[in-house]
Amino acid sequence: MKVAKKAFICIIVFTVLCGLVYPLVMTGISQVLFKEKANGSIIEIDGKKYGSILLAQQFTGDEYLWGRIMNIDTETFTDDEGNALMYATPSNLSPASEEYEALVKERVERIRKANPTVKEEAIPVDLVTCSGSGLDPHISVAAAQYQVERIAKARNLDTQEVKKIIDKYTKGRMFGIFGEEVVNVLEVNLALDGILE
């Protein structure tokens, strides 16, 4: 009986500490020190929210920078009002499968057709493959540069103007040594639309 009583007290104490005190303290600290990141790194301008810099959005118009391929499901899930919810998932296809090879070939043709002036250049791999999460908000610098002429033509801009915007929203390597430089697709597209400066 003594052991059971001590065990019960331990459960209550650790439930309060780990389930209530610790989360509240961590939430408080994050709201004070890292408010923007703790709230999802949302881009909000003049009270309007445009999305998170941490999650991809799908852009398909010629006037926009295209991100990585997204496998979008709008049929499986709906909200309480019956509206379709959009989910993106990674591909489970084997890179060695014929189906995957055909899919990549189809994507390559689409990219080449949309960017005819750079037809001879090799297409950066991240423009024709999914990321592990299916929601990667970044593309490589090479993938962004590949699209410059298409965007400039669609927006009637000089290619240098487009490159300048891409350069502005290019993130360097972590600590200067890990990973590669990447471009945030949402930030570039908001800047192209004149929403971000």
C-alpha positions as CSV (number, residue, x, y, z in Angstrom):
1,M,0.0,0.0,0.0
2,K,2.9,2.4,0.8
3,V,4.5,1.8,-2.6
4,A,1.2,2.3,-4.4
5,K,0.7,5.6,-2.5
6,K,4.2,6.8,-3.4
7,A,3.8,5.8,-7.0
8,F,0.5,7.7,-7.2
9,I,2.1,10.8,-5.8
10,C,5.0,10.5,-8.3
11,I,2.5,10.2,-11.2
12,I,0.7,13.3,-10.0
13,V,3.9,15.3,-9.5
14,F,5.4,14.4,-12.8
15,T,2.2,14.9,-14.6
16,V,1.9,18.4,-13.3
17,L,5.6,19.1,-13.9
18,C,6.0,17.5,-17.4
19,G,2.4,18.0,-18.6
20,L,1.7,21.5,-17.4
21,V,4.6,23.5,-15.9
22,Y,7.3,22.6,-18.5
23,P,5.1,23.2,-21.6
24,L,3.9,26.5,-20.1
25,V,7.4,27.7,-19.3
26,M,8.7,26.7,-22.7
27,T,5.8,28.3,-24.5
28,G,6.3,31.5,-22.5
29,I,10.1,31.6,-23.2
30,S,9.5,30.9,-26.9
31,Q,6.8,33.7,-27.1
32,V,9.2,36.2,-25.5
33,L,12.5,35.3,-27.3
34,F,11.3,33.7,-30.6
35,K,7.7,34.9,-31.1
36,E,7.8,34.8,-34.9
37,K,9.3,31.3,-35.1
38,A,7.1,30.0,-32.3
39,N,4.0,31.1,-34.2
40,G,4.9,29.4,-37.4
41,S,7.1,32.0,-39.2
42,I,4.0,33.4,-40.9
43,I,4.5,36.2,-43.5
44,E,2.0,38.9,-42.5
45,I,1.8,42.2,-44.2
46,D,-0.8,44.9,-43.3
47,G,-2.8,42.3,-41.4
48,K,-3.0,39.8,-44.2
49,K,-1.3,36.4,-43.8
50,Y,0.3,35.0,-46.9
51,G,1.7,31.7,-45.6
52,S,4.7,30.3,-43.7
53,I,8.2,30.5,-44.9
54,L,8.6,27.0,-43.6
55,L,5.9,25.3,-45.8
56,A,5.7,25.1,-49.6
57,Q,2.8,26.6,-51.6
58,Q,2.1,25.5,-55.1
59,F,2.8,28.1,-57.9
60,T,2.1,27.1,-61.5
61,G,1.8,30.4,-63.4
62,D,4.7,31.3,-65.8
63,E,5.1,34.6,-63.9
64,Y,6.1,32.8,-60.7
65,L,9.0,30.9,-59.4
66,W,8.1,27.2,-59.2
67,G,9.1,25.1,-56.2
68,R,9.6,21.4,-55.8
69,I,7.0,18.9,-57.0
70,M,4.1,18.5,-54.6
71,N,1.9,15.4,-54.5
72,I,-1.3,17.1,-53.6
73,D,-4.4,15.3,-52.2
74,T,-7.6,17.3,-52.2
75,E,-10.1,14.4,-52.2
76,T,-9.3,12.4,-49.1
77,F,-9.9,15.0,-46.4
78,T,-12.6,17.7,-45.8
79,D,-13.2,20.1,-43.0
80,D,-16.4,20.3,-40.9
81,E,-18.2,22.3,-43.6
82,G,-17.3,19.8,-46.4
83,N,-14.6,21.9,-48.0
84,A,-11.7,20.0,-49.5
85,L,-8.5,20.2,-47.5
86,M,-5.1,20.1,-49.3
87,Y,-2.5,17.7,-48.1
88,A,0.9,17.1,-49.7
89,T,2.8,13.9,-49.2
90,P,6.1,12.5,-50.4
91,S,6.2,9.9,-53.1
92,N,6.6,6.3,-52.1
93,L,7.6,5.2,-55.6
94,S,11.0,3.5,-55.9
95,P,13.5,5.6,-57.8
96,A,14.3,2.4,-59.8
97,S,10.7,1.8,-60.8
98,E,9.4,2.3,-64.4
99,E,6.5,4.4,-63.0
100,Y,8.9,6.8,-61.3
101,E,11.1,7.0,-64.5
102,A,8.0,7.9,-66.6
103,L,6.9,10.4,-64.0
104,V,10.2,12.2,-64.0
105,K,10.3,12.1,-67.8
106,E,6.9,13.8,-67.9
107,R,8.1,16.4,-65.5
108,V,11.3,17.1,-67.5
109,E,9.2,17.7,-70.6
110,R,6.9,20.1,-68.7
111,I,9.9,22.1,-67.4
112,R,11.5,22.2,-70.8
113,K,8.3,23.3,-72.5
114,A,7.8,26.1,-69.9
115,N,11.5,27.2,-70.2
116,P,12.3,26.9,-73.9
117,T,15.1,29.5,-73.9
118,V,17.2,27.3,-71.5
119,K,16.5,24.0,-73.3
120,E,20.1,23.0,-73.6
121,E,20.9,23.3,-69.9
122,A,20.5,20.4,-67.6
123,I,17.4,20.7,-65.4
124,P,18.2,20.9,-61.7
125,V,17.0,17.7,-60.1
126,D,14.9,19.4,-57.4
127,L,12.5,20.8,-60.1
128,V,11.5,17.2,-61.1
129,T,11.6,15.4,-57.7
130,C,9.7,15.6,-54.4
131,S,11.3,16.4,-51.1
132,G,11.0,13.9,-48.2
133,S,8.2,15.9,-46.7
134,G,6.5,16.9,-49.9
135,L,6.3,20.5,-48.5
136,D,9.9,21.8,-48.9
137,P,9.7,25.6,-49.2
138,H,13.1,26.0,-50.8
139,I,14.8,25.1,-54.1
140,S,18.4,25.3,-55.0
141,V,19.9,28.4,-56.5
142,A,20.4,26.5,-59.8
143,A,16.7,25.7,-59.9
144,A,15.8,29.3,-59.3
145,Q,18.2,30.6,-61.9
146,Y,16.9,28.1,-64.4
147,Q,13.5,29.9,-64.3
148,V,14.7,33.5,-64.6
149,E,14.1,34.0,-68.3
150,R,10.6,32.6,-68.1
151,I,9.6,34.8,-65.2
152,A,11.2,37.9,-66.7
153,K,9.4,37.3,-70.0
154,A,6.0,36.7,-68.3
155,R,6.3,39.8,-66.2
156,N,8.0,42.0,-68.8
157,L,11.0,42.5,-66.6
158,D,14.7,42.6,-67.1
159,T,16.4,39.3,-66.2
160,Q,18.7,41.2,-63.8
161,E,15.7,42.4,-61.8
162,V,14.5,38.9,-61.3
163,K,17.9,37.7,-60.4
164,K,18.2,40.5,-57.8
165,I,15.0,39.4,-56.1
166,I,16.2,35.7,-56.1
167,D,19.5,36.8,-54.6
168,K,17.7,38.8,-51.9
169,Y,15.8,35.7,-50.7
170,T,18.7,33.2,-51.0
171,K,19.7,31.7,-47.7
172,G,23.3,30.8,-47.1
173,R,24.7,27.5,-45.7
174,M,24.0,26.8,-42.1
175,F,26.9,28.1,-40.0
176,G,28.6,28.8,-43.4
177,I,29.5,25.1,-43.9
178,F,26.4,22.8,-43.7
179,G,24.1,22.2,-46.6
180,E,23.7,24.3,-49.7
181,E,22.4,27.8,-50.5
182,V,18.6,27.7,-51.0
183,V,16.0,30.1,-52.3
184,N,12.6,30.5,-50.5
185,V,10.0,30.2,-53.2
186,L,7.1,32.0,-51.3
187,E,9.3,35.0,-50.4
188,V,10.5,35.4,-54.0
189,N,7.0,35.2,-55.4
190,L,5.6,37.7,-52.9
191,A,8.5,40.0,-53.8
192,L,7.7,39.6,-57.5
193,D,4.1,40.6,-56.8
194,G,5.4,43.6,-55.0
195,I,4.0,42.4,-51.6
196,L,7.5,41.9,-50.0
197,E,10.2,44.5,-50.6
